[in-house]
Amino acid sequence: MILQQKSIDYEVESESLKSDFEKKLKKSELTEDDILFLLATFGVASQIHREEQRKTGRSYLYHPFEVGGYLADIGMGPITIAGGLLHDTAESYNERSGMTTREALYHVEKIYRGQLEEVEIPSLYLESYLPDVMQLVDVLTRRKGEIYYASMDRILALDPLNRSRALIIKSGGDRRFNVQEMRGFSPQRKLYSIFKSIYIVHEIKRLLLSGERIPFREKVEKAFEDLISFSNLALNSVLFEVSFEHVINPEEAVKLTDLEYVVEDYYRAGGFCEITEPSDNPFDGIVGKYDRMIRGDIDHERLEQSDIQLYVDALSFKQILKLLRIEKDYFIEGFRSYFGS
């Protein structure tokens, strides 16, 4: 009976989200056929994420709903919106069933094709749009055992059109809503997640200044700005949380983060350390610490840090985001990038 009620509740929730999504699509410049195509795509996301919940306890379906809605709001086309709706579906199969990535992608495409064949839309959507959407899903799917940077490498190696599509999904869509939805996360875990966003902001900046052709440039720039804004909001919540029960002198901490770097001795005393000062080992300090978490050299779930260190880490991240946004020549020395430096 409980399982049956959960199934009924999910169907009601899914239909409600689908209705809201349809209203959003009808306010856009999409055609009726585009909307039918995207509602069928939403049905695939609903089917695949049926048994899943976010770490916050919410139904997982809210995530593709929010990502797809964002992409529609900024005026992206049906291929990009569909990629946003399905960006986590193959990874979901990976985690639940032990399928390889290739098997999971095949399974998603099979379900997707079946859904589209039931909808009366032009053959273009099956013959052309579906393969393009699945290419985006493929490149956005994390492989088992790979570090976070690898997924960005795949995106940056795409042709310019699909690179822009994937970056907009990844930054303005996926990462933006990930940093928004961290209720119940520890401050350490929030900072670990926000560091991923800093890396994406960094690599998008490299692309924007690379001189390469960038389709949807204005929308890539908007996704860049949106991710910075929402990462800053998340950092504010970390600052509030770690200072709530402790006396931390914000003025002194701000003075430290206004410096380009301070000596490593202070870091060993539990304070701030070098952020970006180029050296033989440019990843010393705070950036290096979170980089080693990404690479698996430090277990971010077991690392114990003082509240003052977490506070200064968060302030440092705010400073880095500020500099990435307003200083044209500011980059984090040491990040391995597709574009190089």
C-alpha atoms as a printed R data frame, in Angstrom:
    type eleno elety resid chain resno      x      y       z
1   ATOM     1    CA   MET     A     1  0.000  0.000   0.000
2   ATOM     2    CA   ILE     A     2  2.833  2.405   0.880
3   ATOM     3    CA   LEU     A     3  4.610  1.691  -2.411
4   ATOM     4    CA   GLN     A     4  1.332  2.143  -4.288
5   ATOM     5    CA   GLN     A     5  0.758  5.509  -2.585
6   ATOM     6    CA   LYS     A     6  4.312  6.614  -3.413
7   ATOM     7    CA   SER     A     7  3.679  5.711  -7.053
8   ATOM     8    CA   ILE     A     8  0.453  7.735  -7.089
9   ATOM     9    CA   ASP     A     9  2.177 10.682  -5.403
10  ATOM    10    CA   TYR     A    10  4.980 10.602  -7.965
11  ATOM    11    CA   GLU     A    11  2.534 10.536 -10.876
12  ATOM    12    CA   VAL     A    12  0.717 13.566  -9.465
13  ATOM    13    CA   GLU     A    13  4.004 15.381  -8.892
14  ATOM    14    CA   SER     A    14  5.305 14.501 -12.350
15  ATOM    15    CA   GLU     A    15  2.124 15.672 -14.080
16  ATOM    16    CA   SER     A    16  2.176 18.916 -12.106
17  ATOM    17    CA   LEU     A    17  5.778 19.640 -13.102
18  ATOM    18    CA   LYS     A    18  5.036 18.701 -16.710
19  ATOM    19    CA   SER     A    19  2.107 21.124 -16.765
20  ATOM    20    CA   ASP     A    20  4.258 23.921 -15.342
21  ATOM    21    CA   PHE     A    21  6.975 23.121 -17.864
22  ATOM    22    CA   GLU     A    22  4.473 23.255 -20.738
23  ATOM    23    CA   LYS     A    23  3.269 26.697 -19.599
24  ATOM    24    CA   LYS     A    24  6.864 27.927 -19.597
25  ATOM    25    CA   LEU     A    25  7.481 26.514 -23.094
26  ATOM    26    CA   LYS     A    26  4.363 28.196 -24.472
27  ATOM    27    CA   LYS     A    27  5.729 31.580 -23.372
28  ATOM    28    CA   SER     A    28  8.842 31.028 -25.503
29  ATOM    29    CA   GLU     A    29  9.334 31.278 -29.265
30  ATOM    30    CA   LEU     A    30  9.313 27.490 -29.673
31  ATOM    31    CA   THR     A    31  6.975 25.948 -32.256
32  ATOM    32    CA   GLU     A    32  4.114 23.607 -31.397
33  ATOM    33    CA   ASP     A    33  6.170 20.685 -32.716
34  ATOM    34    CA   ASP     A    34  9.125 21.766 -30.565
35  ATOM    35    CA   ILE     A    35  6.855 21.785 -27.518
36  ATOM    36    CA   LEU     A    36  5.496 18.306 -28.281
37  ATOM    37    CA   PHE     A    37  9.064 17.083 -28.705
38  ATOM    38    CA   LEU     A    38 10.126 18.582 -25.365
39  ATOM    39    CA   LEU     A    39  7.101 17.278 -23.463
40  ATOM    40    CA   ALA     A    40  7.924 13.795 -24.756
41  ATOM    41    CA   THR     A    41 11.516 14.363 -23.605
42  ATOM    42    CA   PHE     A    42 10.263 15.412 -20.180
43  ATOM    43    CA   GLY     A    43  8.344 12.121 -20.064
44  ATOM    44    CA   VAL     A    44 11.609 10.233 -20.571
45  ATOM    45    CA   ALA     A    45 13.270 12.127 -17.716
46  ATOM    46    CA   SER     A    46 10.263 11.422 -15.507
47  ATOM    47    CA   GLN     A    47 10.378  7.710 -16.310
48  ATOM    48    CA   ILE     A    48 14.117  7.304 -15.711
49  ATOM    49    CA   HIS     A    49 14.331  9.382 -12.517
50  ATOM    50    CA   ARG     A    50 11.154  7.864 -11.057
51  ATOM    51    CA   GLU     A    51 12.696  6.200  -7.994
52  ATOM    52    CA   GLU     A    52 15.322  8.842  -7.285
53  ATOM    53    CA   GLN     A    53 15.639 11.638  -4.774
54  ATOM    54    CA   ARG     A    54 18.092 14.498  -4.418
55  ATOM    55    CA   LYS     A    55 20.347 14.463  -1.354
56  ATOM    56    CA   THR     A    56 18.023 17.112   0.107
57  ATOM    57    CA   GLY     A    57 15.101 14.642  -0.070
58  ATOM    58    CA   ARG     A    58 13.306 16.270  -2.997
59  ATOM    59    CA   SER     A    59 12.248 14.211  -5.991
60  ATOM    60    CA   TYR     A    60 15.081 14.152  -8.525
61  ATOM    61    CA   LEU     A    61 12.676 15.211 -11.269
62  ATOM    62    CA   TYR     A    62 12.799 18.790  -9.970
63  ATOM    63    CA   HIS     A    63 16.410 19.045 -11.162
64  ATOM    64    CA   PRO     A    64 15.834 18.385 -14.898
65  ATOM    65    CA   PHE     A    65 12.627 20.446 -14.629
66  ATOM    66    CA   GLU     A    66 14.619 23.424 -13.317
67  ATOM    67    CA   VAL     A    67 17.483 22.982 -15.769
68  ATOM    68    CA   GLY     A    68 15.118 22.665 -18.743
69  ATOM    69    CA   GLY     A    69 13.088 25.630 -17.527
70  ATOM    70    CA   TYR     A    70 16.196 27.802 -17.241
71  ATOM    71    CA   LEU     A    71 17.270 26.903 -20.771
72  ATOM    72    CA   ALA     A    72 13.811 27.779 -22.099
73  ATOM    73    CA   ASP     A    73 13.821 31.068 -20.169
74  ATOM    74    CA   ILE     A    74 17.071 32.243 -21.784
75  ATOM    75    CA   GLY     A    75 15.834 31.341 -25.261
76  ATOM    76    CA   MET     A    76 17.723 28.159 -26.098
77  ATOM    77    CA   GLY     A    77 16.379 25.857 -28.800
78  ATOM    78    CA   PRO     A    78 14.775 22.420 -28.468
79  ATOM    79    CA   ILE     A    79 18.010 20.421 -28.783
80  ATOM    80    CA   THR     A    80 19.704 22.220 -25.883
81  ATOM    81    CA   ILE     A    81 16.584 22.152 -23.701
82  ATOM    82    CA   ALA     A    82 16.172 18.426 -24.355
83  ATOM    83    CA   GLY     A    83 19.842 17.852 -23.492
84  ATOM    84    CA   GLY     A    84 19.252 19.676 -20.210
85  ATOM    85    CA   LEU     A    85 16.230 17.526 -19.391
86  ATOM    86    CA   LEU     A    86 18.148 14.288 -20.001
87  ATOM    87    CA   HIS     A    87 21.663 15.262 -18.883
88  ATOM    88    CA   ASP     A    88 21.639 12.957 -15.822
89  ATOM    89    CA   THR     A    89 19.672 10.019 -17.224
90  ATOM    90    CA   ALA     A    90 22.569  7.797 -18.369
91  ATOM    91    CA   GLU     A    91 24.485  8.495 -15.156
92  ATOM    92    CA   SER     A    92 21.364  7.460 -13.264
93  ATOM    93    CA   TYR     A    93 21.415  4.057 -14.969
94  ATOM    94    CA   ASN     A    94 25.146  3.789 -14.267
95  ATOM    95    CA   GLU     A    95 24.614  4.237 -10.549
96  ATOM    96    CA   ARG     A    96 21.488  2.097 -10.202
97  ATOM    97    CA   SER     A    97 22.133 -0.881 -12.416
98  ATOM    98    CA   GLY     A    98 25.874 -1.182 -12.858
99  ATOM    99    CA   MET     A    99 25.572 -0.666 -16.622
100 ATOM   100    CA   THR     A   100 28.547  0.677 -18.518
101 ATOM   101    CA   THR     A   101 28.178  4.217 -19.818
102 ATOM   102    CA   ARG     A   102 27.743  2.903 -23.346
103 ATOM   103    CA   GLU     A   103 24.985  0.506 -22.224
104 ATOM   104    CA   ALA     A   104 23.249  3.246 -20.233
105 ATOM   105    CA   LEU     A   105 23.296  5.668 -23.189
106 ATOM   106    CA   TYR     A   106 21.888  2.944 -25.446
107 ATOM   107    CA   HIS     A   107 19.101  2.284 -22.926
108 ATOM   108    CA   VAL     A   108 18.204  5.976 -22.660
109 ATOM   109    CA   GLU     A   109 18.148  6.374 -26.442
110 ATOM   110    CA   LYS     A   110 15.922  3.302 -26.830
111 ATOM   111    CA   ILE     A   111 13.358  4.701 -24.358
112 ATOM   112    CA   TYR     A   112 13.620  8.148 -25.945
113 ATOM   113    CA   ARG     A   113 13.072  6.854 -29.468
114 ATOM   114    CA   GLY     A   114 10.049  4.896 -28.296
115 ATOM   115    CA   GLN     A   115  8.532  8.007 -26.695
116 ATOM   116    CA   LEU     A   116  9.096 10.146 -29.794
117 ATOM   117    CA   GLU     A   117  7.615  7.522 -32.114
118 ATOM   118    CA   GLU     A   118  4.335  7.856 -30.218
119 ATOM   119    CA   VAL     A   119  4.160 11.616 -30.850
120 ATOM   120    CA   GLU     A   120  2.908 13.096 -34.097
121 ATOM   121    CA   ILE     A   121  5.827 15.321 -34.989
122 ATOM   122    CA   PRO     A   122  7.932 15.655 -38.176
123 ATOM   123    CA   SER     A   123 10.565 12.985 -38.834
124 ATOM   124    CA   LEU     A   124 13.259 15.670 -38.375
125 ATOM   125    CA   TYR     A   125 12.975 15.249 -34.609
126 ATOM   126    CA   LEU     A   126 13.747 11.536 -34.740
127 ATOM   127    CA   GLU     A   127 16.273 11.615 -37.553
128 ATOM   128    CA   SER     A   128 18.246 14.726 -36.598
129 ATOM   129    CA   TYR     A   129 17.309 16.131 -33.187
130 ATOM   130    CA   LEU     A   130 17.436 12.842 -31.264
131 ATOM   131    CA   PRO     A   131 21.079 12.053 -32.252
132 ATOM   132    CA   ASP     A   132 22.109 15.630 -31.430
133 ATOM   133    CA   VAL     A   133 20.451 15.430 -28.013
134 ATOM   134    CA   MET     A   134 22.089 12.090 -27.261
135 ATOM   135    CA   GLN     A   135 25.498 13.526 -28.175
136 ATOM   136    CA   LEU     A   136 24.955 16.165 -25.490
137 ATOM   137    CA   VAL     A   137 23.810 13.532 -22.975
138 ATOM   138    CA   ASP     A   138 26.902 11.464 -23.789
139 ATOM   139    CA   VAL     A   139 29.364 14.311 -23.226
140 ATOM   140    CA   LEU     A   140 27.613 15.449 -20.024
141 ATOM   141    CA   THR     A   141 27.559 11.953 -18.477
142 ATOM   142    CA   ARG     A   142 30.178 11.340 -15.794
143 ATOM   143    CA   ARG     A   143 32.008  8.048 -16.271
144 ATOM   144    CA   LYS     A   144 32.598  5.761 -13.317
145 ATOM   145    CA   GLY     A   145 35.850  6.515 -11.588
146 ATOM   146    CA   GLU     A   146 36.711  9.643 -13.558
147 ATOM   147    CA   ILE     A   147 37.548 12.923 -11.863
148 ATOM   148    CA   TYR     A   148 35.356 15.975 -12.338
149 ATOM   149    CA   TYR     A   149 37.777 17.710 -14.690
150 ATOM   150    CA   ALA     A   150 37.441 14.949 -17.295
151 ATOM   151    CA   SER     A   151 33.819 15.824 -18.076
152 ATOM   152    CA   MET     A   152 34.836 19.424 -18.791
153 ATOM   153    CA   ASP     A   153 37.615 18.187 -21.082
154 ATOM   154    CA   ARG     A   154 35.008 16.380 -23.196
155 ATOM   155    CA   ILE     A   155 32.840 19.493 -23.391
156 ATOM   156    CA   LEU     A   156 35.701 21.786 -24.369
157 ATOM   157    CA   ALA     A   157 36.838 19.386 -27.109
158 ATOM   158    CA   LEU     A   158 33.459 19.493 -28.891
159 ATOM   159    CA   ASP     A   159 32.736 21.409 -32.081
160 ATOM   160    CA   PRO     A   160 31.869 25.071 -31.306
161 ATOM   161    CA   LEU     A   161 28.081 24.684 -31.581
162 ATOM   162    CA   ASN     A   162 27.764 21.692 -29.271
163 ATOM   163    CA   ARG     A   163 30.453 23.035 -26.955
164 ATOM   164    CA   SER     A   164 28.346 26.149 -26.355
165 ATOM   165    CA   ARG     A   165 25.202 24.079 -25.865
166 ATOM   166    CA   ALA     A   166 26.907 21.770 -23.364
167 ATOM   167    CA   LEU     A   167 28.556 24.635 -21.456
168 ATOM   168    CA   ILE     A   168 25.245 26.448 -21.057
169 ATOM   169    CA   ILE     A   169 23.598 23.256 -19.766
170 ATOM   170    CA   LYS     A   170 26.510 22.521 -17.433
171 ATOM   171    CA   SER     A   171 27.012 26.008 -16.007
172 ATOM   172    CA   GLY     A   172 23.797 28.008 -16.100
173 ATOM   173    CA   GLY     A   173 21.669 24.892 -15.717
174 ATOM   174    CA   ASP     A   174 23.191 21.949 -13.855
175 ATOM   175    CA   ARG     A   175 25.822 23.638 -11.656
176 ATOM   176    CA   ARG     A   176 23.684 26.680 -10.887
177 ATOM   177    CA   PHE     A   177 20.903 24.532  -9.453
178 ATOM   178    CA   ASN     A   178 23.366 22.217  -7.718
179 ATOM   179    CA   VAL     A   179 24.831 25.101  -5.712
180 ATOM   180    CA   GLN     A   180 21.315 26.356  -4.997
181 ATOM   181    CA   GLU     A   181 20.180 23.035  -3.589
182 ATOM   182    CA   MET     A   182 22.631 22.203  -0.815
183 ATOM   183    CA   ARG     A   183 20.283 22.231   2.164
184 ATOM   184    CA   GLY     A   184 21.622 19.887   4.826
185 ATOM   185    CA   PHE     A   185 25.161 19.834   3.406
186 ATOM   186    CA   SER     A   186 28.049 20.541   5.774
187 ATOM   187    CA   PRO     A   187 30.017 23.757   5.113
188 ATOM   188    CA   GLN     A   188 32.932 21.617   3.910
189 ATOM   189    CA   ARG     A   189 30.754 19.791   1.424
190 ATOM   190    CA   LYS     A   190 29.243 23.054   0.174
191 ATOM   191    CA   LEU     A   191 32.694 24.505  -0.450
192 ATOM   192    CA   TYR     A   192 33.750 21.349  -2.285
193 ATOM   193    CA   SER     A   193 30.718 21.699  -4.572
194 ATOM   194    CA   ILE     A   194 31.277 25.440  -5.098
195 ATOM   195    CA   PHE     A   195 34.901 24.770  -6.072
196 ATOM   196    CA   LYS     A   196 33.605 22.754  -9.023
197 ATOM   197    CA   SER     A   197 31.641 25.823 -10.096
198 ATOM   198    CA   ILE     A   198 34.761 27.991  -9.793
199 ATOM   199    CA   TYR     A   199 36.574 25.603 -12.136
200 ATOM   200    CA   ILE     A   200 33.770 25.841 -14.704
201 ATOM   201    CA   VAL     A   201 33.694 29.660 -14.435
202 ATOM   202    CA   HIS     A   202 37.465 29.660 -14.944
203 ATOM   203    CA   GLU     A   203 37.320 27.513 -18.082
204 ATOM   204    CA   ILE     A   204 34.416 29.464 -19.588
205 ATOM   205    CA   LYS     A   205 36.440 32.648 -19.092
206 ATOM   206    CA   ARG     A   206 39.358 31.059 -20.939
207 ATOM   207    CA   LEU     A   207 37.014 30.203 -23.802
208 ATOM   208    CA   LEU     A   208 35.450 33.685 -23.925
209 ATOM   209    CA   LEU     A   209 38.908 35.256 -24.192
210 ATOM   210    CA   SER     A   210 40.399 32.628 -26.508
211 ATOM   211    CA   GLY     A   211 39.444 34.313 -29.773
212 ATOM   212    CA   GLU     A   212 37.579 31.200 -30.931
213 ATOM   213    CA   ARG     A   213 34.142 31.396 -32.510
214 ATOM   214    CA   ILE     A   214 31.478 30.975 -29.822
215 ATOM   215    CA   PRO     A   215 27.902 30.275 -30.965
216 ATOM   216    CA   PHE     A   216 25.278 31.636 -28.531
217 ATOM   217    CA   ARG     A   217 28.009 33.854 -27.065
218 ATOM   218    CA   GLU     A   218 25.547 36.105 -25.194
219 ATOM   219    CA   LYS     A   219 23.912 33.080 -23.590
220 ATOM   220    CA   VAL     A   220 27.287 31.576 -22.643
221 ATOM   221    CA   GLU     A   221 28.124 34.915 -20.999
222 ATOM   222    CA   LYS     A   222 24.784 34.903 -19.173
223 ATOM   223    CA   ALA     A   223 25.382 31.363 -17.890
224 ATOM   224    CA   PHE     A   224 28.853 32.512 -16.738
225 ATOM   225    CA   GLU     A   225 27.360 35.455 -14.821
226 ATOM   226    CA   ASP     A   226 24.507 33.379 -13.374
227 ATOM   227    CA   LEU     A   227 26.863 30.711 -12.057
228 ATOM   228    CA   ILE     A   228 29.030 33.359 -10.377
229 ATOM   229    CA   SER     A   229 25.959 34.986  -8.789
230 ATOM   230    CA   PHE     A   230 24.502 31.765  -7.400
231 ATOM   231    CA   SER     A   231 27.917 30.538  -6.217
232 ATOM   232    CA   ASN     A   232 28.295 33.792  -4.271
233 ATOM   233    CA   LEU     A   233 24.877 33.306  -2.683
234 ATOM   234    CA   ALA     A   234 25.905 29.792  -1.638
235 ATOM   235    CA   LEU     A   235 29.166 31.158  -0.209
236 ATOM   236    CA   ASN     A   236 27.189 33.687   1.828
237 ATOM   237    CA   SER     A   237 25.278 30.828   3.426
238 ATOM   238    CA   VAL     A   238 28.570 29.124   4.330
239 ATOM   239    CA   LEU     A   239 29.890 32.336   5.897
240 ATOM   240    CA   PHE     A   240 26.733 32.714   7.952
241 ATOM   241    CA   GLU     A   241 26.683 29.084   9.042
242 ATOM   242    CA   VAL     A   242 30.288 28.833  10.243
243 ATOM   243    CA   SER     A   243 30.215 32.224  12.019
244 ATOM   244    CA   PHE     A   244 26.820 31.772  13.679
245 ATOM   245    CA   GLU     A   245 28.146 30.220  16.898
246 ATOM   246    CA   HIS     A   246 31.716 31.507  16.773
247 ATOM   247    CA   VAL     A   247 33.344 34.911  17.120
248 ATOM   248    CA   ILE     A   248 35.073 35.507  13.790
249 ATOM   249    CA   ASN     A   249 36.453 38.917  12.907
250 ATOM   250    CA   PRO     A   250 35.186 39.489   9.343
251 ATOM   251    CA   GLU     A   251 37.301 42.624   8.867
252 ATOM   252    CA   GLU     A   252 40.533 40.782   9.566
253 ATOM   253    CA   ALA     A   253 39.523 37.901   7.288
254 ATOM   254    CA   VAL     A   254 38.599 40.306   4.482
255 ATOM   255    CA   LYS     A   255 41.972 42.023   4.796
256 ATOM   256    CA   LEU     A   256 43.658 38.674   4.289
257 ATOM   257    CA   THR     A   257 41.686 37.847   1.158
258 ATOM   258    CA   ASP     A   258 42.452 41.267  -0.311
259 ATOM   259    CA   LEU     A   259 46.101 40.202  -0.445
260 ATOM   260    CA   GLU     A   260 47.291 38.241  -3.452
261 ATOM   261    CA   TYR     A   261 48.734 35.699  -1.041
262 ATOM   262    CA   VAL     A   262 50.132 35.373   2.446
263 ATOM   263    CA   VAL     A   263 52.866 33.164   3.748
264 ATOM   264    CA   GLU     A   264 52.411 29.430   4.116
265 ATOM   265    CA   ASP     A   265 53.314 29.670   7.826
266 ATOM   266    CA   TYR     A   266 49.976 31.337   8.493
267 ATOM   267    CA   TYR     A   267 48.171 28.481   6.762
268 ATOM   268    CA   ARG     A   268 49.925 25.976   9.023
269 ATOM   269    CA   ALA     A   269 48.625 27.989  11.956
270 ATOM   270    CA   GLY     A   270 45.094 27.364  10.702
271 ATOM   271    CA   GLY     A   271 44.523 30.555   8.713
272 ATOM   272    CA   PHE     A   272 44.600 31.796   5.167
273 ATOM   273    CA   CYS     A   273 47.165 30.682   2.621
274 ATOM   274    CA   GLU     A   274 48.319 31.359  -0.910
275 ATOM   275    CA   ILE     A   275 45.549 31.434  -3.502
276 ATOM   276    CA   THR     A   276 47.058 31.953  -6.920
277 ATOM   277    CA   GLU     A   277 50.641 33.164  -6.584
278 ATOM   278    CA   PRO     A   278 52.593 31.515  -9.462
279 ATOM   279    CA   SER     A   279 55.433 29.333  -8.279
280 ATOM   280    CA   ASP     A   280 57.093 26.008  -9.004
281 ATOM   281    CA   ASN     A   281 54.109 24.526  -7.191
282 ATOM   282    CA   PRO     A   282 51.240 26.895  -8.142
283 ATOM   283    CA   PHE     A   283 48.638 24.797  -6.388
284 ATOM   284    CA   ASP     A   284 49.878 25.439  -2.876
285 ATOM   285    CA   GLY     A   285 47.251 26.583  -0.445
286 ATOM   286    CA   ILE     A   286 43.482 26.768  -0.624
287 ATOM   287    CA   VAL     A   287 43.043 26.160  -4.341
288 ATOM   288    CA   GLY     A   288 45.458 23.257  -4.199
289 ATOM   289    CA   LYS     A   289 43.621 21.775  -1.236
290 ATOM   290    CA   TYR     A   290 40.302 21.650  -3.106
291 ATOM   291    CA   ASP     A   291 42.008 20.503  -6.284
292 ATOM   292    CA   ARG     A   292 43.389 17.535  -4.353
293 ATOM   293    CA   MET     A   293 39.865 16.804  -3.131
294 ATOM   294    CA   ILE     A   294 38.627 16.735  -6.728
295 ATOM   295    CA   ARG     A   295 41.465 14.406  -7.697
296 ATOM   296    CA   GLY     A   296 40.761 12.119  -4.735
297 ATOM   297    CA   ASP     A   297 44.043 12.785  -2.940
298 ATOM   298    CA   ILE     A   298 42.120 14.283   0.009
299 ATOM   299    CA   ASP     A   299 38.824 12.830   1.244
300 ATOM   300    CA   HIS     A   300 36.607 15.915   1.540
301 ATOM   301    CA   GLU     A   301 34.091 14.018   3.670
302 ATOM   302    CA   ARG     A   302 36.711 13.124   6.292
303 ATOM   303    CA   LEU     A   303 38.828 16.264   6.233
304 ATOM   304    CA   GLU     A   304 38.390 18.166   9.484
305 ATOM   305    CA   GLN     A   305 38.872 21.938   9.288
306 ATOM   306    CA   SER     A   306 38.284 24.655  11.864
307 ATOM   307    CA   ASP     A   307 35.419 27.070  11.389
308 ATOM   308    CA   ILE     A   308 37.878 29.930  10.919
309 ATOM   309    CA   GLN     A   309 39.572 27.981   8.100
310 ATOM   310    CA   LEU     A   310 36.212 27.274   6.446
311 ATOM   311    CA   TYR     A   311 35.291 30.950   6.831
312 ATOM   312    CA   VAL     A   312 38.500 32.078   5.165
313 ATOM   313    CA   ASP     A   313 38.147 29.434   2.431
314 ATOM   314    CA   ALA     A   314 34.695 30.822   1.630
315 ATOM   315    CA   LEU     A   315 35.970 34.408   1.579
316 ATOM   316    CA   SER     A   316 38.843 33.322  -0.668
317 ATOM   317    CA   PHE     A   317 36.385 31.729  -3.090
318 ATOM   318    CA   LYS     A   318 34.395 34.976  -3.172
319 ATOM   319    CA   GLN     A   319 37.576 36.872  -3.969
320 ATOM   320    CA   ILE     A   320 38.510 34.428  -6.727
321 ATOM   321    CA   LEU     A   321 35.039 34.729  -8.321
322 ATOM   322    CA   LYS     A   322 35.267 38.519  -8.118
323 ATOM   323    CA   LEU     A   323 38.652 38.558  -9.838
324 ATOM   324    CA   LEU     A   324 37.574 36.068 -12.506
325 ATOM   325    CA   ARG     A   325 34.636 38.318 -13.276
326 ATOM   326    CA   ILE     A   326 36.263 41.772 -13.328
327 ATOM   327    CA   GLU     A   327 39.997 41.249 -14.013
328 ATOM   328    CA   LYS     A   328 40.583 40.297 -17.644
329 ATOM   329    CA   ASP     A   329 44.068 38.876 -17.058
330 ATOM   330    CA   TYR     A   330 43.250 36.984 -13.859
331 ATOM   331    CA   PHE     A   331 43.511 33.206 -14.085
332 ATOM   332    CA   ILE     A   332 44.255 30.501 -11.534
333 ATOM   333    CA   GLU     A   333 47.773 29.325 -12.213
334 ATOM   334    CA   GLY     A   334 48.010 25.560 -12.330
335 ATOM   335    CA   PHE     A   335 44.595 24.552 -13.658
336 ATOM   336    CA   ARG     A   336 45.164 22.238 -16.587
337 ATOM   337    CA   SER     A   337 43.035 23.613 -19.398
338 ATOM   338    CA   TYR     A   338 42.028 22.529 -22.878
339 ATOM   339    CA   PHE     A   339 42.949 26.018 -24.038
340 ATOM   340    CA   GLY     A   340 46.221 26.273 -22.132
341 ATOM   341    CA   SER     A   341 47.687 29.598 -21.101
